[in-house]
């Protein structure tokens, strides 16, 4: 939830001063500024919650410095009285923005505009994901699928306060590109009750802010390895009460998904889209915002050697158009009401030629969604009380066919379905701040009605205590989770039991998942330069959601296992900025085990996997990577020049290879020989892919700069050693997928 600060600047006689107002924080990493008007008024809207340093300056006056806390969407007012400056030579030591928010029970990890803009160049759709995976607890699997703390299908995106619950991997929906957003905020524990349904991890994206009056434009272009190029253009305009933003982007790459072969066959993609945002203040109490985005991605499914030889071509596409409206009214200096609405349509398609092997596949699925969210916030000295609810209706459509190519036009499976889902929720929460204690407590009620009907009551509690003598913030939280089944291919997965198909095994209705999340942790500044975060968590699931991947098409079908237990420890050491140096290191250790039998979903030609319906067996979850590390150092020796180096390491995912000998012999007759280079990257004795490692470099240069206008260039190298990293190896629930080799990218950006 974003807040707002309204500053009134006066001189000692009470006259208005058109001063410069600056707001900065290192928790989150954020900076914005505004120029007070002739009445001495300045507004700084859309501020992330946190603690800030306010600085007001004007020639002839001493600077005004204060600490500001943003706790909710209720606008805060601050009067700044400037003292007449003495005629003297002064050496001014600026106080650093706070590193620690002492009254924030839930941990929120943030990356701001600078980090988004300087992300190393990569292929289409992966820039935002690369930023998220620098945070501890976030694992990247094949095809840029995010897994927060071992969860599948459990990532919630929030765009300017509006949640999205569908699968946002680059194979399922158009990607979010960095040029559209101001900041990314991430939560994995201590999640307030206003958030529901997908709570493995919450990724909140704030669209670009417009800080200065008048017109401003930005343009960027990137070109690099694998025939990748990407361009974007954004124009913004701000008047006293109105702000408008328009943006377009587009690009192409020769490596979109993570291929099953070293040759990277048929892996091209093109993407494009636009976004628009209009914000208008009708008065000091009323604000209305419209936001529209439309994007499309078209790409090919990468072939293995056998499919390439046969002449297979499989095309996929995803299209999305979404419109949001937000109205907020300030009832009093302590009370605010908010209503958000959204209409969205998403379509995902797959089609094949008749040379496809081993099967011909055709799919057309999607949904049309309508959502409305209402909330009311009341803030006092020690409390921030918020309550509200939402209603979400989805018209879901699915069409899926597959056949053996030599038997066309006869289909093994020809399914078509359409049905409406309804989800409703209500919540109440309060953040309490008393001395060094802070508590966020609340309750959420969910009602889900689709193929199954379910109701859940979810209590949430987060506590923190600041130890003054040690400068230490201790935290603990409990989150009760209710997760409805994922919508992707859900109609087929839940309905196939009644279709009487030879190739469909183990079909059961997919139930809702429930879980209990626990976390304890600490946050501590070190020397007012570094910030240390340490967390340990436990997660216990009932009807744990996973997926069964259909061959190497990238299509997945939701399944649920009886239970799962996941626990881990995360550490992040961060230096936001000190004397031109900024750095971070994130480490995660995780252990995840699931227990059969399968309680929902289906297996198409599943063979060994279907046996999990009838046995109780404990095995590693598919995201059970024990050790994950990301680190980066950025050095700015001159205000126009910076260097960056970073590493990423993963200890490797598990491989489920077991099967009976007859099936293995039958598969071997038609199997593609696996190159030795790939086999060397798998530890068959341990049943795991061997560790992956990437060494990255970047250098940036501001070629020209004048006032707010500039031209900058950036040169990047990812995986500089060109190491072969295997993400997944073919098994029961996944196919082989290879990470990119060395990538060289050049970027140029301009502001005018």
N, C-alpha and C positions, 0 to 999 in steps of 0.2 A: 504494500500500500504506500503510495506516494503522499508527501505532505507539501506544505507551502509556507514560505516566510514572507511577511510584508514588513518592510522597514521604512520608518519615517525619520529623516535626518534634519536636525535643527542646529542652529548656532546658540550660544549662551543667551541671546536675547529672544529666542523662540522663532527666529526667521528660518524659512526653508533654505536648505543647501542642496544644490544639485551634485551630490558627491558620488564617488565610485564605491559600489558595494560588492564585496567579494566573500564567498562562502566556500570553505574548504574542509575536507575531512580525509583521514586515513583509515576510517572504519565506518562506512565503506570508502574506498579510494575514489574521491569525487571532488570536483571543483567547478564552480560556476560564478558568474559575475553579472552585474546589471548597473546601469547608470540611472541614478535618481532623477526624476523630472523636475520641472520648475517649482513644483509644490513639495519637493523633498521626498517624494514617494518612490519606492522601488519594490518590485514584486519578483520573487524567485520561486517559480512554481515547479512541480514535479520533482520533489526532492526525496531521495531514498531515506528511509528511517535511519537515524543514527545521531551521533554527536558531531557538531561542526564548530569550526572557528570562524566567527564573523569579524570581518575587517572593513572599516569604512574610512575612506581617505578623501581629502580635498586640499588643494594648495592653500597655504596660510593657516591651516588648522592642524592640531595634533591628531594622529590617527586614533580611531576608536576600535577596540578589540574586545570581544566577548565570546562566551561559549553558548551555543544554542543546541537544544535537544529537539529533534523531530520525532514524535511518537505516534502520530496518526495523520489522517487526511485533513483534520481540522486545521485551518490556517492559523498560524501564529503571528502575532504582531510584536514588533520590537522598535522602541524609540531610541535613537542614537543622538546624543547631544555632543557636538564637537567643540572642544576647547580651542581658544585662540592660540596659535603656535608661537612659541618664543623665538626670537632671532638668535640662532645659535647653530653651531656645527654639531650634529648629533651622529652617533653610530647606533643604528637601530638593529636590535636583534629580534627577529620575528619569532614569536612563539610557535612551536610546531602544532599542527592540527592533532587532535586526540588520536591515540592508537587504540584506545579501549573504550567501549561503551559499557559502563558499569551496571546498567539496569536493563540488559537485554538477555533474557533467559534462554532464548533460542539462538543457535549459531547460524548466521547467514554468511556465506562466502560470496564475494563480489569481484567482478572485473569491470572496469570502467571503459570509457571511450578510447583512451590511449591504448589499452591492451587490445581492444577489438581492432583498432586501426592498424596496429603494428604486428598483428598475427602473421606468422610466416605464410608465404604463398603456398597454395595447395590446389587440388582439383576441385571441381564444382561441388558445392553443397557441404564442404567439410570444415570451413573456417570457424563457424560458431561451435561446432562439435569439438574442434581442437582446443578451444578456450575452455570448454566445460571439463574436458578430460585432464586438464592441469590441476583440477581440484581433487583432493583425496576421496576415495570411495567410488569414483566413476570409472567404469571399465568399458573399453571400446571393443566390440566384437566385429565380425565380418559385416561389410556393407554399412559401416558407420552406425551400427546399432548401439545405443547407449544402454548401459546396465548400472543403475545406482545400487551399490551395496548388494550385488548379486540378484537383483530383481529383474524379471522379464516382464514386458508389457506394463511397466509400472512407473513410467516417467510422465509427469504432468508439465506441460508448457503453459505459461500464463503470459498473454500479450496485452500489455496496458491494463491489467486487472481482469482480463477475461480468460478463464481456463480452457485448455484444449486437452482432450483425453484420448485421442486416437494415436496410433503408432506414427511417430514423426521421423522414422528412419528414412534415409534418402531413397530407398527402394519403394516406399509406401506413400510418400507425400512430398511435395516440393519443399526444398530446404529453406531455412532461415539464413539469410546472408548478413554478414557483419555490418555492411554499409547502411543497413536500415535501422540499427539499434544503437542506443546510447550506453546501455549497461546491461549486464546479466547478473542476476542474484539467485543463489542456489541454497536450498534447504534440504536436509536429509533427516532431521530429527527436531523435536520441539516444535512441531508444525501446528500453527493455530487451527482451531476447528473450522474457520472459514474455508480452508482447503480440504478437499475430499476426493474420493474415488481412485485417484492414482497418486500414491504417496511414497513409493520407493524413493523418489526424489522430485523436488519441485524446481523448475527452471523458469524464473520470471524475467521476461525480456521487456525493457522499456524502449519505446521508439524514440528517435532522435529528438532532443530538446532544441528549441530555438531561443538563444540567449540574448542576441543583440537586435536592436531595431533595424528595420530596413530589409534589403534584399541580400541574400548570401547563397552561393552555389558551391558545390563540391563535385569533382569528377575524378574517377580513378580507372586505371587500366592495368591488367595483369596478363603476362604471357609467360609460359614455361613448359616444362617437360610434359610428355604424353600429348603434345598438340593442344595444350590447355590455354585458353584465353578467356578473360572475363572483364567486362566493363560496366560501370555504373555512373549515373548522373543524378544529383539531388539538388533541388532548388527550394529555398526557404524564404519566407517573408514574415516579419512581425511588425504589427502596429501596436498602438497602445493597448487594445483589448482583443486583437485578433491575431492568430498565428496560422500560417498555411505552409504545408510541406508537400512536395511532389518528388517522386523518385522512380527511376527505371533502371533495370539491370538485365544483362544477358551474357551468355557465354557458351563455350563448347569445350569438350575434353575427349581425349581418346582413351581415358581410363576412369570410368565412373564407379562401377562396383568392384569388389575385390575378386579377381578371377580365380578359377580352379586350375589354371595352367600357367606355365612360365611365359608362354607366347602372348598372353593377353589378347586372345581372339575376340572379335566382335564386342567391343566394350565402349563404344562411342555414346556420347550423350550431348544434348543441347538443352539449355534452359533459358527462361526469360520471364519477366514480370514487371509489375509496377505497384506502387503504393501511394496513397494520398492521406493527408491528415489535416483536419480543420478544427481549430479550437477558438471559441469565442466566449468572452466574458460579457454577459448581458448586463451585469452589475457587479458590485463587490461581493455579492452573495451567490450569484448564479453563473455557472459555467456549463457550456454544452460543447461536446467533442464528437467529431465523426472520424472514423478511420476505415479505409478500404484498402484491401490488398488482393491481387490476383496474380497467380504464378502457374507456369506449366513446365514440366520436364519430360522429355522423350529420350529413351535410351534403349540399348540392346542388352540382352542377357548374354554374358560372356560364355562362349563354348569351351568344352574340353576338346582334346585332340580328336576323339572319336566323332563328336558332333560336328566339328569343323570339317573333317574329311567327308562326312555324309552330306554336308551342305545345309546344316540347320541354320535357321534364322528365327529368333524369338524377340519380338519388340514389346517394350513396356512403356507406359506413360502414366503420369499423374498430373491432375489439374485441380486447382483449388481457387475458389473465389470466396472472400469473406468480407462482410461489412459489420462494423461495430458502432454503437452510439452510446454515449455516456453523459448523463446529466447529474450534476451535484448542486446542492443548495445548502448554504451555511445558515442555520437557524439562529445561531447565537455564537459568541466567541468560543463556546465550548461544545457546540453540537453541530453535526453535519449529516446530511442524508445523501445517498448515492443510489442511482439506478443505472444498470448497464444492460444493453441488449445486443444480440448478435444473430445474424443469419449467415449460414455457411454451406457451401456445396463442395464436395470432394469426390473425384472419380479416379479410379485406378484400373488400368487395362493391361492385359497380356494377350498377344496373339502369335501364332506360330505358322511357319510354312509347312508344307506336306513332307519335307525332307527331315523333319525334326525326329530326334531319337533320344531316348527310347520311347517317348510318347509325344503325341501332338496335344498341345494345351491351349485353351482359350478361356480367358476370364474377363469379366466386366463387373466391377463392384464399386460401391460408393455409398454416400449418404447425403441427405439434406437435413441440416440441423438448425434448430431455433432455440435460443437460450435467453433467459432474463435473470438478472441478479439484483437484489435490493439489499441495502444495509444502512444501518444508522449507528453513528459513532458519537459518544459523549466522553469528553476528556476533562479531568480535574487534576489537582496537584498530584494525587497519588494513584489515580485510576485512569485507564483507558478502556471503557466499556463499549463493546461492539456486538450487534446482533443483526440477523437478517436471514435470507434464504435464497434459493434459486429453483428454477424449473427449466428442464432441458428435454426437448423432444427431437428424436431422430427418426427419419424415414430411411431405413436401411434396405439396400438392394444388392443382390448377388446373382451372378450367372457364372457357372463353372462347368467346363467340358474337357474331357481328355479321352484319347483313343490311341490304340496302336496304329501307327501310320499306314500299315499295309491293309488295315481293315476299314479305313475311312470309306464312305461317310458313316459307318456304324461307330457309335461312341460307347466306351466302357461306362462313362458317367456323363450325364447331361442334366445338370441341376440349375434351377432358376427359382429364386424366392425373393419376397419383399415383405417387410413387416415394420411396424412402428414400435419404438421403445420410448418409455417415459421415465425420467429420473427427477426426483424432487428432494430437496434437503432444507433443513433449518439449523441454525447454529446460534450460540451465544458464547461470548468469551470476554474475559477481563484481564488486563495487565495491571498488576498491583506493584507499586514501588514504595517501599518503606525503609528508609535508611539504606543500609547495604544489601537488603533483601529485594528480590524481584521475583514475581510469580506471574505466569500466564496460565490461566485455567479456563476450561470451557467444555462444552458438550455439543455434539453434532448428531443429528438424526437424518438418516438416509432412507429413502424409499425407492426401490428399483423394480421396474416392471417391463419385462421383455419375454424371452423364451422361458425364463424362470422368474418368479417373484420373490423378493426378499426385502426385509427391513432390518436396519441395524442402528444401534445407539453406540456412539463412539466418544468416550471421555478422553480428554487430552490434558496433560499437566507438564509444565516446564518450570524449573526452579533455578535460581542463581543466587550466589552470595559472594560479595566482594570483600576480600581480606585486605584491609588498608595497609597494614604493616608490610605485607608481602607483595602488594600490587598484583594480587592474584584473583581472578574471577573463576569460581567453581560452579559447575552446571550439572543438572540431572534432568531427565525428561522421560515421560511415558506417553506413547501414542497408540491408541486403539485404531486399527485400520479396517475399513470395509472397502473391498475392491470388486466392482461388478466385472463380469466377463468382458474381455476385449471384443470389439465389434468386428475386427478383420476376419473374414471367412467364418463368422460365428454361426450364421444360418445353416451352412453346409455341415459344419462340425457337429452341431447339435441335432440336425435333422436326418443325417445319413443313416441312422439306425433303422429308420422305417423305409429305406430305399431298396433294401435287399440286393446289395451289389457285391459281386464276387471280389472286387478290388478294394473294397472298403471294409476295414476291420476295426473292431474295438470302439464303435461309435457310442458315445454317451453324452447326454446334455451337459454343457459346461456350467458348473456352479459358480457362485460368487466366492471370492477368497476373503479370509479374515486373518488378521495378524496382530501380534503384540510387539511393539518396538520399544526397547529400552536403551538409554544412553547415559553415560556419565562422562564428564570432560572438564577441561580447564583451558583458560586463555590467559596469557601473561605477556606483557611487554617486557622486553629486555633492553635496558639502557635507552629507552625511548626511541630506539631505532628499529629493533626487531620485534616481531609478534609471534608467539608460539601458541599453537592450538594442538591439544591432544584429546582424542575421543576414543572411548571403547563402547561398542554397541552389541546388543543381542536382538535377534529377530526370530520370531516363531510363527510359522504360517500353517494355516489349515486350508486345504485345496490350493496348494502352491501352483501358480500359473507358469507354464513354460510353453514351448512351441515345437512342432514337428515340421521340419523343412521339407518341401516337396522337391526331390531331386536337386538340381542346381538352378531352378528357376527363380529362387529368391522368395517364392510364395511360402507362407507358413500358416499352419493351422493350430489354433490354441488347444492346449491340453492342460489338465491339472493333475498333480500328484497329491497323495493323501496328506502328507505333511512335509515341512522343510524347516531346518534350523540353520541360521546364518549368524556368525559372529565375527567381529574384526576390530582391529585397532588402526586408527588413522592419526597421522602427525603432519602438520604443516608449519613450516618456519618461513616467515615472510618479512622482507624489508621493503616497505612501499616505495620510499625514495630517500636517499641520503647522499648529498654531495655528488649528484649525477649517477649514483648507482642504485639500482633496484634489483631484487632477486626473490626467488622463492624455491622451496623444495617441499614436495608433497609425497608422502609414503603411505601405503595401505597394506595391511596384512589381513587376509580374509579366509575363512573356512566355511564352506557351505555344503550341507548334505540334504538330500531329498529322500523320501521314503515312499515306495509304491505301496498299494496298487494305484493305477491310474483311476481317477474319479470323474474325468470328463474329457471329451474330445474324441478325435478319430485318428487312425493311421491309414493312409492310402498305400497299399502294397507294403504294409509295415513290417512283415516277417517277425524278426525277433522282438521288436519293440512292443507288439501287441501282447506278448507274454506278460508284460508288466501289469496287465489287468488282473491277473490271477495269482500273483505272488507278492509277498512282502519282502522287499529288498531295499537296502540302504546304499546310496551311491552319490558321488559328487554331483552338484548341480552343474549345468553346462557353463556357468560363468565363474566357476571355482578357481580363479587365478589367485594363488596364495600371496604373491608379493608384486606390488605395482609401484613404480617410482616415476615422478616427473620433476625436473629441476631446470631452472633457467637463471642466467645472470645477464643483466642489461647494463652497459656502461655508456655514459654520455660525457666524453671528454670535452666536448664543445657543444654549445646550445644548438648547433646545426648538424651534429654528427653523433651517431650512436652505433654501438656494436652489441650483438646478442649471441650467446651460445647456450644450448640446452641439450638435455638428454631425456630419453624416455625408455623405461625398462619394464618388461612384464615377464613373470616366471613361467608362463605358459598355461593354456587351458587343458582340461581333461579330454580324453578321447575314449568314447564308448565303442569298443571293437568286437565285443563278444557276440557269438552267433553259432548256430549249429553247423557242422561240417558240410552237410548236404547243401544248405543254402550258400555257403561259401564257395563250394565247387561250382554250383550253378551260376553264381555271380561271376566267378573267375572266367567263365567261357565268354562273357560279353564285356568284361571290364577293360578299361583303358590302362595300359601299363603306366605306372606312376614313376616319374623320373627319380633317379637316385638323389638328386639335389633336394627334392622335397622329402623323400624318405629319411634323409640324414637329419632333417629338422624335427623328427618325431622320436621320442623316447618310448619305444614300445614296451620296454620292461616296466616303466612307471605308468604307462597309459596316459602320457601327457605330451603335448607339443613342447618342444624345447624353448628356452627363453628367447624373447625378442628384444632387440635393442636398436635405438636410433640416436645418432649424434647429429645435431642441427646447428646451423650458423645463419646469422643475418647481419646486414649492415644497412644503415639508413642515412640519408643525407638530405638536408633541407637546401635545395639548390637556390631558392630565392624566397625572400620574406619581406613583406612591407605591411605594417598594421595587421589586419586580419587576413591578408592575402598571402598565399605561399604556394610553392611548388616543391615537392619532395620526391625522392626516389628511394627504392629499397631493393636489395639483392639478397636472395635467400637460397640456402641449400638444406634440404631435408634428407635424412638418412645418408649423410655424406660418405659413409663407408660402403654404400650400396649393398648392405647386408640383406640376404634373403630371410625375411620374417614370415613364418607360416602362422596365420591367425587360427584357423580351424583345420582339422584333418578329418577326412570322410569317416563317418560313423553313424550311429543310430539316429541322431537328432541334427546332424549338420553335414554339409559337404566341405570339400577342401576350399580354402580361401587364402589367398596370398596378399600380404601387405605390399604397398608400393616400394619400388627400389629407390635409387637416388632421384630426387626431384630438384631441379634448378628453376628458380622463378625470378622474374623482374617485375617490379610494380612501380607505377608512377601515379602520384595523386596531386591534385591542385585544389586550392580554395580561392574563390574570387567573388 
